[in-house]
Amino acid sequence: MSYNVLHCENYITKQIDFDAFAQVIRESGADIIGLNEIRGKGIIPGYTAQAKALAERLGYHYYFARAIMVHGTSPYGNALLSRYPIKSAQTIMIPDPETRNGTHNYETRCILKAEIDVSGGLNVLVTHFGLNPEEQINAVRTVCDNLPSERCVLMGDFNATPDNTVLMPVKERMYDTAQCFDCGKLSFPSDKPEMKIDYMFTSKDISVLCADIPEIILSDHRPYVAKIKIN
């Protein structure tokens, strides 16, 4: 599962709700989950160890990858939850662009890279791209520089629609699980989706059995799920 969880805030009630997000993951049956927009423990109210909170409810292993410190005090980034042990994990920073000509806010981003102890090892990369073209170019370049060619899943909120050519270097190297959709699927916003900006790619040695974006309104994004077979 890939899921931008809006720091575990219920999109409708505007309340932090770990139980509801844990229940969505539990009911999906997902073994490995990449999360975007996760808070870590900091001094700002509401900044708690959110990945840990979800992992404890599920009985899963976890790793938190900090991208930024909000107001210099409170961590924020991506996370990984796994039913299986996490053999290794690291946080890879995406370089900030040298020039800033975009119209959106700029934010330092990162890639979570881990190896999961399942079926001889599975490489998992979780990322959340920036909104501006310069940020996305740097993100794609950093992903490709750190992308294993085998036994690999790449997932996250790429903030780019499928027709965006910035994604071509990834699509040339990996299989886009959206090819398994039974019809067009959109992921954002969750209540009235207008676009698909969430992705799950696999290395070409992995078989994708099915994929879906369930019609779940909890975060502002819908979750993205896929079932794979590691050959």
HUTAUR-V33648 format. One record per pair of residues at least 24 apart in sequence whose ideal C-beta (glycine too) atoms are under 10 Angstrom apart, sorted by the first residue. I is the first residue (numbers start at 1). GAP is how many residues later the second one is. If there is no record, write none. Layout:
[[I | GAP] [I | GAP]]
This chain:
[[1 | 24] [1 | 27] [1 | 28] [1 | 29] [1 | 30] [1 | 31] [1 | 32] [1 | 33] [1 | 34] [1 | 80] [1 | 154] [1 | 199] [1 | 213] [1 | 222] [1 | 223] [1 | 224] [1 | 225] [2 | 28] [2 | 30] [2 | 31] [2 | 32] [2 | 33] [2 | 34] [2 | 124] [2 | 125] [2 | 151] [2 | 152] [2 | 153] [2 | 154] [2 | 155] [2 | 156] [2 | 175] [2 | 185] [2 | 196] [2 | 197] [2 | 198] [2 | 199] [2 | 211] [2 | 219] [2 | 221] [2 | 222] [2 | 223] [2 | 224] [3 | 25] [3 | 27] [3 | 30] [3 | 31] [3 | 32] [3 | 33] [3 | 34] [3 | 35] [3 | 76] [3 | 78] [3 | 152] [3 | 153] [3 | 154] [3 | 184] [3 | 195] [3 | 213] [3 | 215] [3 | 216] [3 | 218] [3 | 219] [3 | 220] [3 | 221] [3 | 222] [4 | 30] [4 | 31] [4 | 32] [4 | 33] [4 | 34] [4 | 74] [4 | 124] [4 | 152] [4 | 153] [4 | 155] [4 | 183] [4 | 184] [4 | 186] [4 | 193] [4 | 194] [4 | 215] [4 | 216] [4 | 217] [4 | 218] [4 | 219] [4 | 220] [5 | 28] [5 | 30] [5 | 31] [5 | 32] [5 | 33] [5 | 34] [5 | 45] [5 | 46] [5 | 49] [5 | 74] [5 | 213] [5 | 214] [5 | 215] [5 | 216] [5 | 218] [6 | 30] [6 | 31] [6 | 32] [6 | 184] [6 | 212] [6 | 213] [6 | 214] [6 | 215] [7 | 28] [7 | 29] [7 | 30] [7 | 31] [7 | 32] [7 | 39] [7 | 40] [7 | 41] [7 | 43] [7 | 69] [7 | 212] [8 | 27] [8 | 29] [8 | 30] [8 | 31] [8 | 38] [8 | 40] [8 | 42] [8 | 43] [8 | 45] [8 | 46] [8 | 210] [8 | 211] [9 | 28] [9 | 30] [9 | 37] [9 | 209] [9 | 210] [9 | 211] [10 | 207] [10 | 208] [10 | 209] [11 | 178] [11 | 179] [11 | 180] [11 | 206] [11 | 207] [11 | 208] [11 | 209] [11 | 210] [12 | 178] [12 | 179] [12 | 205] [12 | 206] [13 | 205] [16 | 30] [16 | 32] [16 | 34] [16 | 37] [17 | 201] [18 | 30] [18 | 32] [18 | 35] [18 | 36] [18 | 38] [18 | 39] [19 | 34] [19 | 35] [19 | 38] [20 | 198] [20 | 199] [21 | 29] [21 | 32] [21 | 33] [21 | 36] [21 | 37] [21 | 197] [21 | 198] [21 | 202] [22 | 31] [22 | 32] [22 | 33] [22 | 34] [22 | 35] [22 | 36] [22 | 38] [22 | 59] [23 | 34] [23 | 35] [23 | 195] [24 | 190] [24 | 192] [24 | 194] [24 | 195] [24 | 199] [25 | 29] [25 | 32] [25 | 33] [25 | 35] [25 | 56] [25 | 198] [25 | 200] [26 | 31] [26 | 32] [26 | 33] [26 | 34] [27 | 187] [27 | 189] [28 | 184] [28 | 186] [28 | 188] [28 | 195] [28 | 197] [29 | 54] [29 | 196] [29 | 198] [30 | 28] [30 | 30] [30 | 51] [30 | 52] [30 | 53] [30 | 193] [30 | 195] [30 | 196] [30 | 197] [31 | 29] [31 | 50] [31 | 51] [31 | 52] [31 | 53] [31 | 85] [31 | 87] [31 | 91] [31 | 196] [31 | 197] [32 | 28] [32 | 29] [32 | 48] [32 | 49] [32 | 50] [32 | 51] [32 | 52] [32 | 54] [32 | 82] [32 | 84] [32 | 86] [32 | 90] [32 | 92] [32 | 94] [32 | 121] [32 | 123] [32 | 196] [33 | 25] [33 | 27] [33 | 29] [33 | 46] [33 | 47] [33 | 48] [33 | 49] [33 | 50] [33 | 91] [33 | 93] [33 | 122] [33 | 190] [33 | 192] [34 | 44] [34 | 45] [34 | 46] [34 | 47] [34 | 48] [34 | 78] [34 | 80] [34 | 90] [34 | 91] [34 | 92] [34 | 93] [34 | 94] [34 | 119] [34 | 120] [34 | 121] [34 | 122] [34 | 123] [34 | 164] [34 | 166] [34 | 190] [35 | 27] [35 | 29] [35 | 30] [35 | 42] [35 | 43] [35 | 44] [35 | 45] [35 | 46] [35 | 77] [35 | 91] [35 | 93] [35 | 120] [35 | 121] [35 | 122] [35 | 184] [35 | 188] [36 | 31] [36 | 41] [36 | 42] [36 | 43] [36 | 73] [36 | 76] [36 | 90] [36 | 91] [36 | 92] [36 | 93] [36 | 119] [36 | 120] [36 | 121] [36 | 122] [36 | 123] [36 | 162] [36 | 183] [36 | 185] [37 | 30] [37 | 39] [37 | 40] [37 | 41] [37 | 42] [37 | 91] [37 | 120] [37 | 182] [37 | 183] [37 | 184] [38 | 24] [38 | 26] [38 | 27] [38 | 28] [38 | 29] [38 | 37] [38 | 38] [38 | 39] [38 | 40] [38 | 41] [38 | 42] [38 | 43] [38 | 74] [38 | 88] [38 | 90] [39 | 25] [39 | 27] [39 | 31] [39 | 35] [39 | 36] [39 | 37] [39 | 38] [39 | 40] [40 | 24] [40 | 25] [40 | 26] [40 | 29] [40 | 30] [40 | 34] [40 | 35] [40 | 36] [40 | 37] [40 | 39] [41 | 33] [41 | 34] [42 | 24] [42 | 27] [42 | 28] [42 | 29] [42 | 30] [42 | 31] [42 | 32] [42 | 33] [42 | 34] [43 | 27] [43 | 28] [43 | 29] [43 | 30] [43 | 31] [44 | 26] [44 | 27] [44 | 29] [44 | 30] [44 | 32] [45 | 29] [46 | 28] [47 | 24] [47 | 26] [47 | 27] [47 | 28] [47 | 29] [48 | 26] [49 | 26] [49 | 30] [50 | 25] [50 | 26] [50 | 29] [51 | 26] [51 | 27] [51 | 28] [51 | 29] [51 | 30] [52 | 27] [52 | 29] [54 | 25] [54 | 27] [55 | 24] [55 | 25] [55 | 26] [55 | 27] [57 | 24] [58 | 24] [58 | 25] [59 | 24] [60 | 24] [60 | 26] [61 | 24] [61 | 25] [61 | 28] [61 | 53] [61 | 55] [61 | 56] [62 | 24] [62 | 27] [63 | 25] [63 | 26] [63 | 27] [63 | 28] [63 | 49] [63 | 50] [63 | 51] [63 | 61] [63 | 63] [64 | 25] [64 | 27] [64 | 48] [65 | 24] [65 | 25] [65 | 26] [65 | 27] [65 | 28] [65 | 45] [65 | 46] [65 | 47] [65 | 48] [65 | 49] [65 | 61] [65 | 62] [65 | 63] [66 | 25] [66 | 27] [66 | 42] [66 | 44] [66 | 46] [67 | 24] [67 | 26] [67 | 27] [67 | 40] [67 | 41] [67 | 42] [67 | 43] [67 | 44] [67 | 45] [67 | 60] [67 | 61] [68 | 39] [68 | 40] [68 | 41] [68 | 42] [69 | 39] [76 | 31] [76 | 32] [77 | 31] [77 | 32] [77 | 33] [77 | 34] [77 | 35] [77 | 49] [77 | 50] [77 | 51] [78 | 31] [78 | 32] [78 | 33] [78 | 34] [78 | 47] [78 | 48] [78 | 49] [78 | 50] [78 | 78] [78 | 79] [79 | 33] [79 | 47] [80 | 32] [80 | 33] [80 | 34] [80 | 36] [80 | 44] [80 | 45] [80 | 46] [80 | 75] [82 | 32] [82 | 34] [82 | 35] [82 | 36] [82 | 40] [82 | 42] [83 | 33] [83 | 35] [84 | 32] [84 | 33] [84 | 34] [84 | 35] [84 | 38] [85 | 30] [85 | 31] [85 | 32] [85 | 33] [86 | 28] [86 | 29] [86 | 30] [86 | 31] [86 | 38] [87 | 27] [87 | 28] [87 | 29] [87 | 30] [87 | 31] [87 | 34] [87 | 35] [88 | 25] [88 | 26] [88 | 27] [88 | 28] [88 | 29] [88 | 33] [88 | 35] [89 | 24] [89 | 25] [89 | 26] [89 | 27] [89 | 35] [89 | 37] [90 | 24] [90 | 25] [90 | 56] [92 | 33] [92 | 35] [92 | 50] [92 | 51] [92 | 53] [92 | 54] [93 | 49] [94 | 33] [94 | 34] [94 | 35] [94 | 36] [94 | 41] [94 | 42] [94 | 44] [94 | 45] [94 | 46] [94 | 47] [94 | 48] [94 | 49] [95 | 40] [95 | 43] [95 | 44] [95 | 46] [95 | 47] [96 | 34] [96 | 38] [96 | 39] [96 | 42] [97 | 33] [97 | 35] [97 | 36] [97 | 37] [97 | 38] [97 | 39] [97 | 40] [97 | 41] [97 | 42] [98 | 36] [98 | 40] [99 | 35] [100 | 32] [100 | 34] [100 | 35] [101 | 31] [101 | 32] [101 | 33] [102 | 28] [102 | 29] [102 | 30] [102 | 31] [102 | 32] [102 | 33] [102 | 34] [103 | 28] [103 | 29] [103 | 30] [104 | 26] [104 | 27] [104 | 28] [104 | 29] [104 | 31] [104 | 55] [105 | 25] [105 | 26] [105 | 27] [106 | 24] [106 | 25] [106 | 26] [106 | 28] [106 | 29] [107 | 24] [107 | 25] [107 | 28] [108 | 27] [109 | 26] [109 | 27] [109 | 29] [109 | 30] [109 | 33] [109 | 47] [109 | 50] [110 | 29] [110 | 32] [111 | 28] [111 | 31] [111 | 32] [111 | 34] [111 | 35] [111 | 36] [111 | 43] [111 | 45] [112 | 44] [113 | 30] [113 | 33] [113 | 34] [113 | 35] [113 | 39] [113 | 41] [115 | 33] [115 | 36] [115 | 37] [116 | 35] [116 | 37] [116 | 114] [118 | 33] [118 | 112] [119 | 32] [119 | 109] [119 | 110] [119 | 111] [119 | 112] [120 | 31] [120 | 110] [121 | 27] [121 | 29] [121 | 30] [121 | 109] [122 | 26] [122 | 29] [122 | 30] [122 | 31] [122 | 80] [122 | 81] [122 | 84] [122 | 106] [122 | 108] [123 | 24] [123 | 25] [123 | 26] [123 | 27] [123 | 28] [123 | 29] [123 | 30] [123 | 31] [123 | 80] [124 | 24] [124 | 27] [124 | 28] [124 | 29] [124 | 30] [124 | 31] [125 | 27] [125 | 28] [125 | 29] [125 | 30] [125 | 31] [125 | 76] [126 | 27] [126 | 28] [126 | 29] [126 | 30] [126 | 31] [127 | 27] [127 | 28] [127 | 29] [127 | 30] [127 | 31] [127 | 72] [128 | 28] [128 | 29] [128 | 30] [128 | 31] [128 | 70] [129 | 27] [129 | 28] [129 | 29] [129 | 30] [129 | 31] [129 | 37] [129 | 38] [129 | 68] [129 | 70] [130 | 28] [130 | 29] [130 | 30] [131 | 28] [131 | 29] [132 | 27] [133 | 27] [133 | 31] [133 | 33] [135 | 24] [135 | 31] [136 | 24] [136 | 28] [136 | 30] [136 | 31] [137 | 29] [137 | 32] [139 | 27] [139 | 31] [140 | 26] [140 | 27] [140 | 28] [140 | 29] [140 | 30] [141 | 28] [143 | 26] [143 | 27] [143 | 30] [143 | 31] [143 | 58] [144 | 25] [144 | 26] [144 | 28] [144 | 29] [144 | 30] [147 | 26] [147 | 27] [147 | 54] [147 | 56] [148 | 55] [149 | 24] [149 | 25] [149 | 54] [149 | 55] [149 | 56] [150 | 53] [150 | 54] [150 | 55] [150 | 56] [150 | 80] [150 | 81] [151 | 51] [151 | 52] [151 | 54] [151 | 55] [151 | 79] [151 | 80] [152 | 49] [152 | 50] [152 | 51] [152 | 52] [152 | 53] [152 | 54] [153 | 24] [153 | 47] [153 | 48] [153 | 49] [153 | 50] [153 | 53] [153 | 55] [153 | 73] [153 | 75] [153 | 77] [154 | 45] [154 | 46] [154 | 47] [154 | 48] [154 | 49] [155 | 43] [155 | 44] [155 | 45] [155 | 46] [155 | 47] [155 | 69] [155 | 71] [156 | 41] [156 | 42] [156 | 43] [156 | 44] [156 | 45] [156 | 68] [157 | 30] [157 | 31] [157 | 40] [157 | 41] [157 | 42] [157 | 64] [157 | 67] [158 | 38] [158 | 39] [158 | 40] [158 | 41] [158 | 43] [159 | 29] [159 | 36] [159 | 38] [159 | 39] [160 | 35] [160 | 36] [160 | 37] [160 | 39] [161 | 25] [161 | 27] [161 | 33] [161 | 34] [161 | 35] [161 | 36] [162 | 33] [162 | 34] [162 | 35] [162 | 37] [163 | 33] [164 | 33] [167 | 32] [167 | 34] [170 | 29] [170 | 31] [171 | 28] [171 | 30] [173 | 28] [173 | 30] [173 | 31] [174 | 25] [174 | 26] [174 | 27] [174 | 28] [174 | 29] [174 | 30] [174 | 32] [175 | 25] [175 | 26] [175 | 27] [175 | 28] [175 | 29] [175 | 30] [175 | 31] [175 | 32] [175 | 33] [175 | 53] [176 | 24] [176 | 25] [176 | 26] [176 | 32] [176 | 35] [177 | 24] [177 | 25] [177 | 29] [177 | 31] [177 | 32] [177 | 33] [177 | 34] [177 | 35] [177 | 47] [177 | 48] [177 | 49] [177 | 50] [177 | 51] [178 | 30] [178 | 33] [178 | 34] [178 | 35] [178 | 46] [178 | 48] [179 | 29] [179 | 32] [180 | 28] [180 | 29] [180 | 30] [180 | 31] [180 | 32] [180 | 46] [180 | 47] [181 | 29] [181 | 30] [181 | 31] [181 | 32] [182 | 28] [182 | 29] [182 | 30] [184 | 29] [185 | 26] [185 | 27] [185 | 28] [185 | 29] [185 | 30] [185 | 37] [185 | 39] [186 | 27] [186 | 36] [187 | 26] [187 | 33] [187 | 34] [187 | 35] [187 | 36] [187 | 37] [188 | 25] [188 | 31] [188 | 32] [188 | 33] [188 | 34] [189 | 28] [189 | 30] [189 | 31] [189 | 32] [189 | 33] [190 | 25] [190 | 26] [190 | 27] [190 | 28] [190 | 29] [190 | 30] [190 | 31] [190 | 32] [190 | 33] [191 | 24] [191 | 26] [191 | 29] [191 | 31] [192 | 25] [193 | 24] [193 | 28] [193 | 29] [196 | 26] [196 | 28] [197 | 24] [198 | 24] [198 | 25] [198 | 26] [199 | 25] [200 | 24] [200 | 25] [200 | 26] [200 | 28] [201 | 25] [202 | 24] [202 | 26] [202 | 28] [203 | 27] [203 | 28] [204 | 27] [205 | 25] [205 | 26] [206 | 24] [206 | 25] [207 | 24]]
